[in-house]
Structures are given as structure tokens and as C-alpha cells.
């Protein structure tokens, strides 16, 4: 069941990232981030009512808040890279690196890793090298690569922090996450003078991004609370498949042959990591 939730979160995260990236092409990143994180609050309130939480500990709230802060930073970096274009190139970089790091965290803590997992780590590194190695035009600059890697590290910490929460805490770690993230997001947006409500034409993308992101958070939290972190994180990291599919079908993006090979390797790497 936890694996199915992880795959569901991948689909939801992928579509949320596509919508958020589209909105960020027309509005500032922090304006989109602030409003998209807020849009999901009604869904979170409903979820807290429905999902039982028999024993919420202070550690659940602390780890939830940490996840919220680093997740917000990762989301802002992600939207910034997606807004710059080449969704089909940047998304797999973030997904692959964000999958590898939690696996390495497990290894550092003494968890066993199978030969197939090590193959996945190697393929993931190769995928990043192939995708990032293409520097033609504006497709992937050094700045975009650094932002993508920063987002990946932030998301990896997000996953690790959520995995430390108890299933008895229900969705309360997400309450802590949003309570920490929303004030920061609006604070930055206000300082930048970009906190106004998005215009109607862009608001639809913000609503889609915020709603899907919150539903994805529901799925990944329960998945990490009830199943193995390594496997479920790498399954969640399949989200670039959905982002890439949307970019190709809707935006008509065309990755190069080298980058296409890298994208395929990234997907295969995630599969090996889940063995």
C-alpha cells in the first residue's frame, strides 16, 4: 500500500511541478510559491479532520516544520528552474539526485543496500552527467544546474525529515510544515513586492499546483510513515516522468538525443533503486 501511495505522489508532484513552472514563467517565483502553498490549506484542514492522529509527539511537529522550510526552499528553486525553460531536462536531474541522497542516508545509518540499488546509484549519476552535459543555447546553464541540484538536496532533506514522523501523528506534521512555510513564503514575497493575488489567467495554474502538491504531500507522508523510506522515496522520484510528459505534450519541448538518453537512464536508475 505504501508503494502505491508513493507512485500516486509521484504523479501528483509531477503535475503540480508542471503547473507551478508554467505559472512561474509569468509571475515571480516567490509569488507563485506563496500562493500555491496557501491554496492547499483547505485540503489540509479537511485531511486533519478525516485522518486520525492518536499520539502526536513534539518530534513530529519539529520534523514537520523542518520539512516545511526545506521543502519551501526546494519548491522555490524548482519553480525557478522550470520557469527558465527545458522542463524535460531539469526535472529528471532533481528527481534522480533527490532519490539517491536518501538512499545514501540509509546506508550511512547502517541500512543494507542491494547490488541492484548500487546499479541504480551509478545509473543516476550517469544520467545527471548526460542531462547536465548538454550546454547548447539556453537549455541548461551553470546557474540552472546549481539551482536544480539545490532543489534536489532540499527535497531529499524534506523526505528524510518526514520519514522521522510517526504514523500516530496523522497529518499534523504537514500542519507544522505549512505553518512554517507559508509565513516565510509571504515574507519573502512581500519584501520583493510580489505578494499580490495572481491574475485570473495565471491563478488557475497556481490552484492546480497548490492542490496537487498538497495531495502529493498527503500521499508521501503516509507512505513514508508506513513503509521503507528508500524504496518509497525513489518511487516518488518518478515524478519527472509526469512533468516531462506534460512538457512534451503541452509545451512541445524537444530534448536532444544525449539528454533523452539521460532521461531514460534516470528512469531506469529509479527502478533499480526500488529493487
C-alpha positions in Angstrom: 0.0 0.0 0.0 2.8 2.4 0.9 4.4 1.8 -2.5 1.1 2.7 -4.3 0.9 5.9 -2.3 4.5 6.7 -3.3 3.6 6.2 -7.0 0.5 8.3 -6.6 2.6 11.1 -5.0 4.9 10.9 -8.0 2.0 11.6 -10.4 0.7 14.4 -8.3 4.1 16.0 -7.7 4.9 15.8 -11.4 1.7 17.6 -12.5 2.0 20.1 -9.7 5.5 21.0 -10.8 4.4 21.4 -14.3 1.6 23.8 -13.3 3.9 25.7 -10.9 6.6 26.0 -13.6 4.0 27.4 -16.1 2.8 30.0 -13.5 6.4 31.0 -12.7 7.0 31.9 -16.3 4.6 34.8 -15.9 4.9 35.7 -12.2 7.8 35.9 -9.7 8.8 32.6 -8.2 8.0 33.6 -4.6 4.6 35.0 -5.6 3.7 31.6 -7.1 5.3 29.7 -4.2 3.5 31.8 -1.5 0.1 31.4 -3.1 0.4 27.8 -4.1 1.4 26.7 -0.6 -1.6 28.6 0.8 -4.1 27.1 -1.8 -3.7 23.7 -0.3 -4.6 24.7 3.3 -8.4 23.9 3.0 -7.5 20.4 1.8 -5.1 20.1 4.7 -7.8 21.2 7.2 -10.1 18.6 5.7 -7.4 15.9 5.9 -6.7 16.6 9.5 -10.3 16.1 10.4 -10.6 12.8 8.5 -7.2 11.2 9.3 -6.9 10.1 12.9 -3.9 11.2 15.0 -3.9 9.3 18.3 -0.4 10.3 19.5 1.2 13.5 18.2 4.7 14.0 19.7 6.8 17.2 19.7 9.3 15.5 17.5 6.6 15.0 14.8 5.9 18.8 14.9 9.6 19.6 14.8 10.4 17.3 11.9 7.3 18.6 10.1 8.4 22.2 10.5 11.9 21.3 9.2 10.3 19.5 6.2 8.2 22.5 5.5 11.1 25.0 5.5 13.4 23.0 3.3 10.5 21.9 1.1 9.6 25.5 0.5 13.2 26.3 -0.5 13.3 23.3 -2.8 9.9 24.3 -4.3 11.1 27.9 -5.0 14.3 26.6 -6.6 12.3 24.1 -8.7 9.9 26.7 -9.9 12.8 29.0 -10.8 14.5 26.3 -12.9 11.2 25.2 -14.6 10.3 28.8 -15.3 13.6 29.3 -17.2 12.5 26.5 -19.6 13.6 23.0 -20.5 11.3 21.2 -18.0 12.1 17.9 -19.6 15.8 18.4 -18.8 15.7 20.0 -15.3 13.0 17.8 -13.7 14.9 14.5 -14.1 18.1 15.9 -12.6 16.2 17.0 -9.5 14.3 13.7 -9.3 17.3 11.5 -9.7 19.5 13.3 -7.2 16.7 13.6 -4.7 16.3 9.8 -4.9 19.9 9.0 -4.5 20.6 11.1 -1.4 18.0 9.4 0.9 19.4 6.0 -0.1 22.9 7.2 0.8 21.5 8.5 4.1 20.1 5.0 4.8 23.5 3.4 4.1 25.3 5.9 6.4 22.9 4.8 9.2 23.7 1.2 8.6 20.9 0.1 6.3 21.7 -2.7 3.8 21.7 -1.9 0.1 21.3 -4.5 -2.6 23.6 -4.8 -5.7 20.6 -3.6 -7.7 20.4 -0.4 -5.6 24.1 0.3 -6.3 23.5 -0.1 -10.0 20.7 2.5 -9.6 23.1 4.9 -7.9 25.6 4.5 -10.7 22.9 5.0 -13.4 21.6 8.0 -11.6 25.0 9.7 -11.5 25.4 8.9 -15.2 22.0 10.3 -16.0 22.8 13.6 -14.3 26.1 13.8 -16.2 24.4 13.2 -19.6 21.5 15.6 -19.0 23.7 18.3 -17.5 26.3 17.9 -20.1 24.3 19.5 -22.8 25.0 23.2 -22.8 23.6 24.4 -26.1 21.8 27.7 -26.1 19.7 28.4 -23.0 18.7 24.9 -22.4 20.9 24.3 -19.3 23.2 26.9 -17.9 25.5 26.5 -14.9 23.1 28.6 -12.8 20.2 26.4 -13.7 22.2 23.3 -12.9 23.2 24.7 -9.4 19.5 25.6 -8.7 18.4 22.2 -9.8 20.9 20.5 -7.5 19.9 22.8 -4.7 16.3 21.8 -5.1 17.3 18.2 -5.1 19.1 18.4 -1.8 16.2 20.3 -0.3 13.7 17.7 -1.4 16.0 14.9 -0.1 16.0 16.6 3.3 12.3 17.0 3.1 11.8 13.3 2.6 14.2 12.3 5.3 12.5 14.7 7.8 9.0 13.4 7.0 10.2 9.8 7.4 11.1 10.6 11.0 7.5 11.3 11.9 5.2 8.7 13.4 2.1 7.3 11.8 0.3 8.0 15.0 0.7 11.8 14.3 -1.6 11.6 11.2 -1.3 14.7 9.1 -0.1 17.0 11.8 3.5 17.1 10.5 2.1 18.7 7.4 0.3 21.3 9.6 3.6 22.1 11.1 5.2 22.2 7.7 2.7 24.7 6.3 2.7 26.8 9.5 6.5 27.2 9.0 6.5 27.6 5.2 3.6 30.0 4.5 4.8 32.9 6.6 8.3 32.6 5.2 7.0 32.5 1.6 4.8 35.5 2.0 7.6 37.3 3.9 9.9 37.0 1.0 7.2 37.8 -1.5 6.3 41.0 0.5 9.9 42.1 0.6 10.1 41.6 -3.1 6.8 43.5 -3.6 5.2 40.5 -5.3 2.7 39.2 -2.8 -0.5 40.3 -4.6 -3.1 37.8 -5.6 -2.1 36.3 -9.1 -4.3 37.4 -12.0 -7.1 35.1 -13.1 -5.2 33.8 -16.2 -2.3 32.5 -14.1 -4.3 31.7 -10.9 -5.6 28.6 -12.5 -2.1 27.2 -12.7 -1.4 28.3 -9.1 -4.5 26.5 -7.9 -3.6 23.3 -9.8 -0.1 23.4 -8.5 -1.2 24.0 -4.9 -3.9 21.5 -4.8 -1.9 18.7 -6.5 1.1 19.5 -4.3 -1.0 19.1 -1.1 -2.5 15.9 -2.2 1.0 14.6 -3.1 2.1 15.6 0.4 -0.7 13.6 1.9 0.4 10.5 -0.1 4.1 10.8 0.5 3.7 11.4 4.2 1.6 8.4 4.8 3.9 6.4 2.5 7.0 7.3 4.5 5.3 6.8 7.8 4.1 3.3 6.9 6.8 1.9 4.6 10.5 1.8 3.8 12.0 5.3 3.2 14.5 4.3 0.5 12.1 2.4 -1.8 9.2 4.9 -1.4 11.4 8.0 -2.0 12.7 6.6 -5.2 9.2 5.7 -6.4 8.1 9.2 -5.6 11.1 10.5 -7.5 9.5 9.1 -10.7 7.6 12.4 -10.8 9.8 13.8 -13.6 8.2 11.3 -15.9 4.9 13.1 -15.5 6.5 16.6 -15.6 8.3 15.6 -18.8 5.2 14.1 -20.4 3.3 17.3 -19.7 6.1 19.4 -21.1 6.4 17.4 -24.3 2.6 17.1 -24.9 1.7 20.6 -24.0 4.8 22.8 -24.4 6.2 20.8 -27.3 9.6 20.7 -25.8 12.2 18.6 -27.7 15.2 17.2 -25.6 18.3 16.4 -27.6 19.4 12.8 -28.2 22.0 12.9 -25.4 19.6 14.4 -23.0 16.9 11.8 -24.0 19.4 9.0 -23.1 20.0 10.7 -19.8 16.2 10.9 -19.1 15.8 7.2 -19.9 18.8 6.4 -17.6 17.2 8.5 -14.8 14.0 6.5 -15.0 15.9 3.2 -15.1 18.0 4.3 -12.2 14.9 4.9 -10.1 13.6 1.5 -11.0 16.9 -0.2 -9.9 16.9 1.9 -6.6 13.5 0.5 -5.9 14.5 -3.2 -6.2 
